[in-house]
Structure formats: C-alpha cells, structure tokens
Amino acid sequence: MDIDSFYPSVESRENPSLRGLPVVVGADPKAGRGRGVVASCSYEARKLGIRAGQPISRAYRLCPNAVYIRPNFSLYGKVSEKVMRIARGFADNFEQVSIDEAFLDVTKSCGGDWGEARKIALLMKKDIRDTEGLTCSVGIAPNKSTAKIAAEFEKPDGLTVVEPSRVLEFLRPLPVSAITGVGPKTKEFLDSIGVKIIGDLQALPGKDLVKHFGKTGVWLWGVAHGLEEIPVRERTLMKSLSAEHTFERDVQDRSQVSLKLSELASKLHHRLQSARYQYRVVGIKIRFTHFQTYTRENTLPNYTQDKATILSEARSLLKEFEGNGREVRLIGVHVSDLEPMEEAQIGDAGLETWFK
C-alpha cells in the first residue's frame, strides 16, 4: 500500500484551492537559484517533467508557476500515523516501511482467495479516502517485491492484482529499474550487458548474475522470477540517527571541527550498517559559545547508505559557518528519511537448479 503523492496530497487536503495545480514540496526555489531538491510533487507537476529528487532549480525552470511549498514534516507524520492505523486494521501481519508505504499480509483473512484479497484492498482504500481524504495505490501479489512493483502500476488510486500464475508474465516487460534497489549505476551496468527489461534478467543464468554482482545477483534473479520470500513483519520504523560531540573547550580552529565531523560521519555510517537502513537526508547541528545553535540539512536525489556522502554533505553544510570566527561548542551530524534495506530470502532448494 502506497499513499499517492503523499506530501502534496496532504497539502491539497489542508488547502483545497491547491487541487488540480502543479504542487511542488521541497526547498525554496529562490526564483531558480535554490540549491535544494524536490521532496515530492503532485501528478500535475509530474506531467510537466518534475520529479522527486530533482534539483529545485530545474523544477523551477520547468514550471515557474507551480506552487512551491516547504515541507511540513510534523503534519505529514501525524497524517501517516492515522493512515497506517487504518491499514493495520485490515492486516494479519503489518509492516510499515516508510512514512507513506506499508506491506500487509492478508493470507489468513482472505483464505487464499485472490478475489477476497481484492475486496479487502477496496475496503481499505475506501476507509482511507473517507477518513483521511487521501487515495492510495495497492499491489496484491504472492510476495513483497512483486506487490511493490504492482502498486506502482496504475497510480494514482490504483489496484493491481498479480496472481501466482501471472507473476513472470507481469514482470517480463517491465524495465529493470522497476525493481527496488536497482539504482542508476546498476541500471547502467545491466544496460551494458544487454539487460534492459526484467524479461532479460529472467533469461540470464543465475550464475552469470552472481559473477557480476555476488550475493546481490541471487537477489536480482530471485526478484525477477517472483521467488523472493521475505515475510511481512512488524517493526519499529526508525526515523533518524544522529551523533554529536561537545568539545571540552570551545574551539575556533575549523580544521578541528572538520576532523570531528569525519569521526561522527564514520560513527553514523557504522550504525546505519548495523541497523540495515539507508538515508536520504543529511543534516548538521552546530552550537557556538553562548549556546547559539543552528541546524541545516539537505535532501539527496536518492536513498543511499554511502559513508562518503554523509561527510561530503555535512562539510558542504558547514561551509556556511566557516567565516564567522566564532568558537564552536558542539558539532553534530544526523541522517533522516530512513528506509530499511532488504535482501530477498530465497530457499536453498531452488539454488541448485538456478545456478547449474
């Protein structure tokens, strides 16, 4: 279940005059000179070429007359909690994976009847629309990876059912980028070996993918064949991670601050790896003598777990304070808009056949 165009939809619900307009939630465009990115945008904005993760300056060039709104994360969090509470009521097992997305296992409730599963989805969609004034798109399939792809299939307000006998046929014509986790670099490499659609992946021997990608190759092959078996499980969704340091004595030397920033970035990266999360927002906190405290953050185009990106973004944000000559009491780094990283669980019995 994926709430459609979540941030702009909430803004339009709060202000009905925005309905039907190209709405862009993100950084201040500053008449095309803004340096941030688009966090989300309405479907009307998407028709004009605007996309989440796009530089806000480019979005402004594409549509200077769009409605640009700074994110209200507090409001979005409250609305998300209400929607997820509704969705949870329809599930045997429930797993929220982001502020606007969740998996529901309804195997027991529908008794294995795919028609009943569809009815459950329709009831849930109606409850969310009637109660919160929002639409969501739903994908129903034998496993999470196929269901997620199906949820994207008929947006907005979609409902796509992929029964077991149709999984390979459904996936075959779709681009490899439809698979969550296939980012630009992976797509570029797959293009270079002639793999452009999921059907191309299905045709490759599993051992060839393992040769190129290691364990990730097993995951790619399994998803392409609809054989991923990760269970839907309850989890506490982590919202952010932070690390900070208070200097014993206030320091003016920015090289000391930068060195400490590097240590904090390494600590954060280790915690991300341990918790198996990736991030999309990097921020800093800096406190000067007399407890003057400032926070800054930047949203990245895509989710990542990269250590170097944490440090480079944090140092870039720190530049704003380099020339003020004030002594620093505390420095901190945080990552937020977190998303769990998943690896497909594929039965050992199938591996012997796949990789012969």
C-alpha positions in Angstrom: 0.0 0.0 0.0 1.4 3.3 -1.1 -0.2 6.7 -0.4 -0.4 8.6 -3.6 1.8 11.7 -3.9 1.7 11.9 -0.1 3.2 15.3 0.8 1.4 17.3 -2.0 -1.8 15.3 -1.3 -1.8 16.3 2.4 -1.1 19.9 1.4 -4.0 19.9 -1.0 -6.3 18.3 1.6 -5.4 21.1 4.0 -5.8 23.8 1.3 -8.4 22.6 -1.3 -7.6 25.5 -3.6 -4.4 23.6 -4.5 -6.3 20.7 -6.0 -5.5 20.3 -9.7 -2.5 22.5 -9.6 1.2 21.6 -10.0 2.3 21.4 -6.4 6.0 21.0 -5.5 7.0 20.2 -1.9 10.7 20.8 -1.3 13.4 23.5 -1.0 12.7 27.2 -1.7 13.3 27.6 -5.4 14.5 31.2 -4.9 13.4 32.2 -8.4 15.5 29.4 -9.9 18.6 30.0 -7.7 17.7 27.5 -4.9 20.1 24.7 -4.1 17.9 22.1 -2.6 15.8 19.4 -4.2 12.2 18.4 -4.8 10.9 16.2 -1.9 7.6 15.3 -3.7 5.3 16.7 -6.3 1.7 16.3 -7.4 0.8 14.3 -10.5 0.0 17.6 -12.3 3.7 18.7 -11.7 4.9 15.3 -12.9 3.2 15.8 -16.2 5.5 18.8 -16.6 8.6 16.8 -16.1 9.1 17.5 -12.4 10.3 14.6 -10.2 11.2 13.8 -6.6 14.9 14.2 -6.0 15.3 16.7 -8.9 17.2 19.9 -8.2 14.6 22.6 -7.2 16.3 25.0 -9.7 15.4 22.6 -12.6 11.9 22.2 -11.3 11.5 26.0 -11.3 12.8 26.2 -14.9 10.3 23.6 -16.0 7.4 25.3 -14.2 8.0 28.7 -12.6 4.2 29.0 -12.0 3.9 25.8 -9.9 3.0 26.2 -6.2 6.2 25.7 -4.2 5.7 24.6 -0.5 8.3 24.0 2.2 7.8 20.5 3.8 5.7 20.3 7.0 7.1 17.0 8.3 5.3 17.3 11.6 1.9 17.4 9.8 2.9 14.6 7.4 4.0 12.4 10.4 0.6 12.8 12.1 -1.4 12.0 9.0 0.8 9.0 8.3 0.1 7.6 11.8 -3.7 7.8 11.1 -3.5 6.2 7.7 -1.2 3.4 9.0 -3.6 2.8 11.9 -6.5 2.2 9.4 -4.4 0.0 7.2 -3.1 -2.1 10.1 -6.7 -3.0 10.9 -7.0 -4.9 7.6 -3.8 -7.0 8.0 -3.0 -10.3 9.6 0.6 -9.0 9.7 1.6 -5.4 9.1 4.9 -3.8 8.2 5.3 0.0 7.7 8.4 0.6 5.6 8.3 4.4 5.2 6.1 7.4 6.0 3.7 6.6 3.1 4.2 2.9 2.4 3.4 -0.4 4.1 3.1 -4.1 3.4 0.0 -6.1 4.6 -0.1 -9.9 4.8 -3.8 -10.9 4.4 -3.3 -14.6 3.7 -5.5 -15.7 6.6 -8.1 -13.1 6.2 -8.7 -13.9 2.5 -8.3 -17.7 3.0 -6.1 -17.8 -0.1 -8.8 -16.4 -2.3 -7.4 -13.7 -4.5 -10.9 -12.2 -5.1 -11.3 -11.8 -1.3 -7.8 -10.1 -1.1 -9.1 -7.6 -3.7 -12.2 -6.9 -1.6 -10.0 -6.3 1.4 -7.9 -3.8 -0.6 -11.0 -2.0 -1.8 -12.4 -1.6 1.7 -9.1 -0.3 3.0 -8.8 2.2 0.2 -12.4 3.4 0.9 -11.7 3.8 4.6 -8.5 5.8 4.0 -10.3 8.0 1.4 -13.4 8.6 3.6 -11.5 9.1 6.9 -8.3 11.0 5.7 -9.3 12.3 2.3 -6.3 10.6 0.6 -6.0 8.0 -2.1 -3.6 5.1 -2.1 -2.4 2.6 -4.7 -2.3 -1.1 -3.8 -0.5 -4.1 -5.4 -1.5 -7.6 -4.5 0.9 -10.5 -5.2 2.5 -13.6 -3.7 5.5 -11.7 -2.4 6.6 -8.2 -1.3 8.8 -7.3 -4.2 6.1 -8.1 -6.8 3.4 -6.4 -4.8 5.5 -3.3 -4.5 6.0 -3.2 -8.3 2.3 -3.8 -8.8 1.4 -0.9 -6.5 3.2 1.4 -8.9 1.4 0.0 -11.9 -1.8 2.1 -12.0 -1.1 5.2 -9.9 -2.9 7.2 -8.7 -5.6 5.4 -6.8 -4.7 2.1 -8.4 -5.3 -1.6 -7.6 -3.3 -4.3 -9.4 -3.7 -8.0 -8.6 -0.9 -10.4 -9.8 -1.9 -14.0 -9.1 0.9 -16.6 -8.8 0.4 -17.9 -12.3 0.8 -14.4 -13.8 3.9 -13.2 -11.9 6.5 -14.0 -14.7 4.2 -12.6 -17.4 3.6 -9.4 -15.4 7.2 -8.7 -14.6 8.7 -9.7 -18.0 8.1 -6.4 -20.0 8.9 -4.0 -17.2 12.2 -2.1 -17.1 14.8 -3.4 -14.6 14.6 0.0 -12.9 11.1 -1.1 -11.6 12.9 -3.3 -9.1 13.5 -1.5 -5.9 17.3 -1.3 -5.3 18.2 -1.1 -9.0 19.7 2.4 -9.0 21.3 4.4 -11.8 24.7 2.6 -11.5 23.2 -0.9 -11.5 20.9 0.0 -14.4 23.9 1.4 -16.4 25.8 -1.8 -15.9 22.8 -4.0 -16.8 22.3 -1.9 -19.9 25.9 -2.6 -20.9 25.3 -6.3 -20.8 22.1 -6.1 -22.8 19.7 -6.3 -19.8 17.0 -3.7 -20.2 13.8 -5.3 -19.1 13.0 -7.8 -16.3 12.5 -10.4 -19.0 16.2 -10.1 -19.9 17.0 -10.9 -16.2 14.7 -13.9 -16.3 16.6 -15.2 -19.3 20.1 -14.9 -17.7 21.5 -17.9 -15.8 21.7 -17.1 -12.1 25.5 -17.9 -12.1 26.1 -15.1 -14.5 24.4 -12.6 -12.2 26.4 -13.9 -9.2 29.6 -13.5 -11.3 28.7 -9.8 -11.8 27.1 -8.9 -8.5 27.9 -11.5 -5.9 25.1 -12.1 -3.4 23.1 -9.3 -4.9 22.9 -11.3 -8.1 21.0 -14.0 -6.3 18.6 -11.3 -5.1 18.1 -9.9 -8.6 17.5 -13.2 -10.1 15.0 -14.2 -7.4 13.0 -11.0 -7.7 12.9 -11.3 -11.5 11.4 -14.7 -11.1 8.9 -13.8 -8.3 10.7 -16.0 -5.8 11.5 -13.5 -3.1 10.2 -14.8 0.3 10.7 -12.0 2.8 7.9 -12.2 5.4 5.8 -9.3 6.3 6.8 -8.5 9.9 6.1 -5.8 12.4 9.0 -3.4 13.0 9.6 -0.1 14.7 10.4 2.3 11.9 13.5 4.3 12.7 13.1 7.9 11.7 16.6 9.3 12.2 20.0 8.7 13.5 22.4 11.3 14.9 25.8 11.7 16.5 27.2 14.8 18.2 30.2 15.9 20.2 30.7 18.7 22.7 34.2 20.0 22.9 35.9 20.2 26.3 36.8 23.8 25.4 35.2 25.9 22.7 37.3 25.7 19.5 37.9 28.3 16.8 40.0 26.1 14.5 37.6 24.9 11.8 40.0 22.0 11.0 39.4 20.5 14.4 35.6 20.8 13.7 36.0 19.2 10.3 38.1 16.3 11.8 35.4 15.7 14.4 32.8 15.8 11.7 34.6 13.0 9.9 34.6 10.9 13.1 30.9 11.5 13.6 30.1 10.5 10.0 32.0 7.2 10.4 30.1 6.5 13.6 26.7 7.2 11.9 27.7 5.0 8.9 28.5 2.1 11.2 25.1 2.5 13.0 23.3 2.6 9.6 25.1 -0.6 8.5 24.3 -2.3 11.8 20.6 -1.3 11.6 20.4 -2.0 7.9 19.0 1.4 7.0 19.7 3.8 4.2 19.1 7.6 4.3 18.0 10.4 2.0 18.6 13.5 4.3 21.9 14.7 5.8 22.0 17.4 8.4 24.3 19.2 10.8 23.9 20.9 14.2 26.4 23.5 15.3 26.4 25.3 18.6 28.6 28.3 19.3 29.7 30.0 22.6 26.7 31.4 24.4 24.7 28.4 23.2 23.7 29.9 19.8 22.6 26.8 17.9 21.9 26.3 14.2 20.7 23.3 12.2 21.0 22.8 8.4 20.1 19.8 6.2 19.9 18.7 2.6 17.8 16.1 0.8 19.5 13.8 -1.7 18.0 12.7 -5.0 18.1 9.0 -4.0 18.4 6.8 -0.9 21.9 5.6 -0.1 24.0 4.1 2.6 27.2 5.7 1.4 29.6 6.8 4.1 31.4 9.4 1.9 28.1 11.2 1.1 27.4 11.8 4.8 30.7 13.5 5.2 30.7 15.5 1.9 27.1 16.8 2.6 27.9 17.6 6.2 31.0 19.5 5.2 29.1 21.4 2.5 26.5 22.5 5.0 29.2 23.5 7.4 30.7 26.0 4.9 28.0 28.5 5.8 29.6 29.0 9.2 33.3 28.9 8.2 34.0 32.6 8.1 32.2 33.9 11.2 35.2 33.4 13.5 33.1 32.2 16.4 34.2 29.5 18.7 32.3 26.2 18.4 31.0 24.4 21.5 29.2 21.4 19.8 29.1 19.8 16.4 26.6 17.1 15.3 25.5 15.2 12.2 22.2 13.4 11.5 20.7 11.4 8.8 16.9 11.1 8.4 14.1 10.0 6.0 15.4 6.5 6.7 14.4 3.4 4.8 15.1 -0.3 5.7 17.3 -2.2 3.4 16.0 -5.6 2.5 17.6 -8.7 1.0 15.5 -11.4 -0.6 15.3 -14.7 1.3 15.4 -17.4 -1.4 15.0 -21.1 -0.5 18.2 -23.2 -0.8 16.3 -25.9 -2.6 15.9 -23.6 -5.6 19.5 -22.5 -5.8 20.8 -25.8 -7.1 18.6 -25.6 -10.1 19.2 -21.9 -10.8 22.9 -22.0 -10.8 23.7 -25.2 -12.6 
